[in-house]
């Protein structure tokens, strides 16, 4: 999130995409949900691209349902709710 916080969303997305690819390759679900969720957050909050963010965060939520740590699931569900809400708004 450091690059994202600095405003370098393109580089952050590139690195999260690489993380996603490696986590899928090695079947590392913890890292995969993190990469998906972070990509979704950038697409939604930094770029306003709710349609691009939705499938990423939805997949992260599905993974989190099977992992310990309900607080992470809660955060992902909040982000997903915000995405759905923004898609229903007249500006979306």
C-alpha positions in Angstrom: 0.0 0.0 0.0 3.0 2.3 0.2 3.1 3.0 -3.5 -0.7 3.5 -3.5 -0.4 5.9 -0.6 2.3 7.8 -2.5 -0.1 8.1 -5.5 1.8 5.6 -7.7 -1.3 3.5 -8.4 0.1 2.1 -11.7 3.2 0.6 -10.0 1.1 -0.6 -7.0 -1.3 -2.4 -9.4 1.7 -3.9 -11.3 3.2 -5.3 -8.1 -0.2 -6.6 -6.7 -0.8 -8.3 -10.0 2.6 -10.0 -9.8 1.7 -11.0 -6.2 -1.6 -12.4 -7.4 0.1 -14.4 -10.2 2.6 -15.9 -7.8 0.0 -16.7 -5.1 -2.2 -18.4 -7.6 0.8 -20.4 -8.9 1.8 -21.6 -5.4 -1.8 -21.8 -4.1 -1.1 -19.3 -1.3 -4.6 -18.1 -0.4 -3.6 -15.6 2.3 -1.5 -13.6 -0.1 -3.9 -14.0 -2.9 -6.8 -12.5 -1.0 -4.6 -9.6 0.0 -3.5 -8.9 -3.6 -7.0 -9.1 -4.9 -8.5 -6.9 -2.2 -5.7 -4.3 -2.6 -6.1 -4.2 -6.3 -9.9 -3.8 -5.8 -9.4 -1.0 -3.4 -7.1 0.9 -5.8 -9.5 0.5 -8.7 -12.5 1.6 -6.6 -11.2 4.3 -4.3 -8.3 5.8 -6.3 -9.7 5.3 -9.8 -13.4 5.2 -9.4 -13.6 2.0 -11.4 -16.2 0.1 -9.4 -16.9 -2.4 -12.2 -13.2 -3.4 -12.3 -13.0 -3.5 -8.5 -16.1 -5.7 -7.9 -14.8 -9.1 -9.2 -11.5 -8.6 -7.4 -13.1 -7.8 -4.0 -15.7 -10.5 -4.5 -13.0 -13.2 -5.0 -11.1 -11.9 -1.9 -14.3 -12.2 0.1 -14.8 -15.8 -1.0 -11.3 -16.7 0.0 -11.6 -14.8 3.4 -14.8 -16.8 4.2 -12.5 -19.9 4.5 -9.6 -18.2 6.4 -9.4 -17.2 10.0 -9.7 -13.6 11.0 -13.3 -12.3 10.7 -12.1 -8.7 11.0 -10.4 -9.0 7.6 -13.6 -10.4 6.1 -15.6 -7.6 7.7 -13.3 -5.0 6.0 -13.6 -6.6 2.6 -17.4 -6.8 3.0 -17.5 -3.1 3.8 -15.4 -2.3 0.7 -17.7 -4.6 -1.4 -20.8 -2.8 0.0 -19.2 0.5 -0.9 -18.6 -0.7 -4.5 -22.2 -1.9 -4.8 -23.5 1.3 -3.4 -21.4 3.4 -5.8 -22.6 1.3 -8.8 -26.2 2.1 -7.8 -25.6 5.8 -7.6 -26.4 8.1 -10.5 -22.7 9.0 -11.0 -21.6 5.4 -11.5 
